[in-house]
Amino acid sequence: MNYHLINMQVHGDRRGKLISLEGMKNVPFEIKRIYYMFDTLPNESRGFHAHKELEQVIIAMDGACRFILDDGEKREQVLLNRPDVGLYIGKNMWREMHDFSYGCKLVVLASEYYDEKEYIRNYDDFLNIIKDNGGGYNCKVVFISASSYDLAL
């Protein structure tokens, strides 16, 4: 599976906390676009697409949401719920976002500028692309959760 969690280095003292994000350092690509999502209601889901070449790091700045990640062979779940953990999602990974908490805010760092041609928005098309590249499909769900944010640094 072409994803992993990135533990960000937190700098802080009694005044508060700070994390810097730097391309090719703690973010594994040059950052070309940053956007954020907010006000998504808990009963709404988002995503339902893959990217051909784009890479992303997603951070839950506030609240939580559950990701389903799929490489055409496996489906795994990640609960993103800490501002000091980024979810790296690589190329050709189907992603869905579910179970947003009230007030959830996600920031997304992207390796490329927006290009609609980069998206694979139909799941069957995604599976066909993966199969054409030698993959199959075998459903296995693994639950990975970032533990509660440690406020006592």
C-alpha positions in Angstrom: 0.0 0.0 0.0 1.4 3.4 -1.0 0.6 5.3 2.2 2.1 5.8 5.6 1.8 8.0 8.7 4.3 10.8 9.2 5.0 11.8 12.8 5.7 15.6 12.8 8.3 17.1 15.1 6.5 19.3 17.6 8.2 22.4 19.1 6.6 23.9 22.1 6.5 25.1 25.6 4.0 26.6 28.0 3.0 29.1 25.4 1.8 26.6 22.8 3.0 24.3 20.1 4.4 24.7 16.5 5.1 22.4 13.6 6.8 23.5 10.5 6.2 21.7 7.2 9.0 21.7 4.6 9.0 20.1 1.2 11.7 17.4 0.7 12.3 17.4 4.5 9.3 16.3 6.6 7.1 16.3 3.5 8.4 13.8 1.0 7.9 16.0 -2.1 8.0 19.6 -3.2 4.8 21.3 -2.1 3.0 22.9 -5.1 -0.5 23.3 -3.6 -2.1 23.7 -0.2 -5.8 23.5 0.5 -8.1 22.8 3.4 -11.5 21.3 4.1 -13.8 22.4 6.9 -17.5 22.3 7.8 -18.0 18.8 6.5 -20.9 17.3 8.4 -20.5 13.9 10.1 -23.0 12.2 7.8 -21.2 13.4 4.6 -18.4 11.5 2.9 -15.8 12.9 0.6 -13.0 11.8 -1.7 -14.0 8.8 -3.9 -11.1 9.3 -6.3 -7.5 8.4 -7.0 -4.7 10.4 -8.5 -2.4 9.2 -11.3 0.8 11.0 -10.3 -0.2 13.4 -7.4 1.1 12.7 -3.9 -0.5 14.2 -0.8 0.1 14.7 2.9 -3.2 15.2 4.9 -3.3 16.5 8.5 -6.3 16.7 10.8 -5.7 20.2 12.3 -8.8 19.8 14.4 -11.2 16.9 14.9 -11.0 13.5 13.1 -12.1 11.6 10.1 -11.7 8.0 8.9 -9.9 7.3 5.6 -10.4 4.2 3.5 -7.4 3.7 1.3 -7.4 1.2 -1.6 -4.6 0.2 -3.9 -6.7 -2.1 -6.1 -5.6 -5.2 -4.0 -6.3 -4.2 -0.4 -8.5 -1.8 1.5 -7.2 -0.3 4.7 -8.6 2.2 7.2 -6.8 5.1 8.9 -8.3 7.3 11.6 -6.7 10.7 11.3 -7.2 12.6 14.5 -4.0 14.4 15.5 -2.4 17.7 14.3 1.1 16.2 14.7 0.5 13.2 12.4 0.3 13.5 8.6 -1.1 10.9 6.3 1.0 10.4 3.2 -1.0 9.1 0.2 1.0 8.2 -2.9 0.1 7.7 -6.5 -2.7 5.4 -7.7 -4.4 5.1 -4.3 -8.2 5.3 -4.1 -9.3 7.3 -1.1 -12.5 7.9 0.7 -13.1 10.1 3.8 -15.9 9.2 6.2 -17.1 9.9 9.8 -16.0 13.5 10.0 -16.3 14.8 13.6 -18.1 18.1 14.1 -15.6 20.9 13.4 -13.1 18.6 11.6 -10.5 20.7 9.7 -8.1 18.9 7.3 -5.2 20.6 5.6 -3.8 19.0 2.4 -0.3 19.4 0.9 -0.1 18.4 -2.7 2.8 17.6 -5.0 1.2 19.1 -8.1 -1.1 22.0 -9.1 -4.7 21.2 -9.7 -5.4 19.3 -12.9 -8.7 17.6 -13.5 -7.1 15.1 -15.9 -5.0 13.8 -12.9 -8.1 12.4 -11.2 -9.6 9.0 -11.5 -13.2 9.5 -10.3 -14.8 6.2 -11.2 -13.9 3.2 -9.0 -14.3 0.7 -11.8 -12.0 2.7 -14.0 -9.5 2.8 -11.1 -9.6 -1.0 -10.8 -9.2 -1.4 -14.6 -6.1 0.9 -14.5 -4.6 -1.1 -11.6 -5.4 -4.5 -13.3 -3.8 -3.2 -16.5 -0.7 -2.5 -14.5 -0.6 -6.1 -13.2 -2.6 -5.8 -9.9 -5.6 -7.8 -8.8 -8.0 -7.3 -6.0 -8.1 -8.9 -2.6 -10.1 -7.2 0.1 -8.4 -7.0 3.5 -9.3 -4.3 6.1 -6.7 -3.2 8.6 -7.5 -0.5 11.1 -4.8 2.0 12.0 -5.4 4.8 14.4 -3.3 7.7 15.4 -3.5 7.8 19.3 -4.8 10.8 21.2 -2.7 13.9 20.9 -0.3 14.3 23.8 -0.8 17.7 25.3 1.9 17.3 27.9 5.0 17.8 25.7 
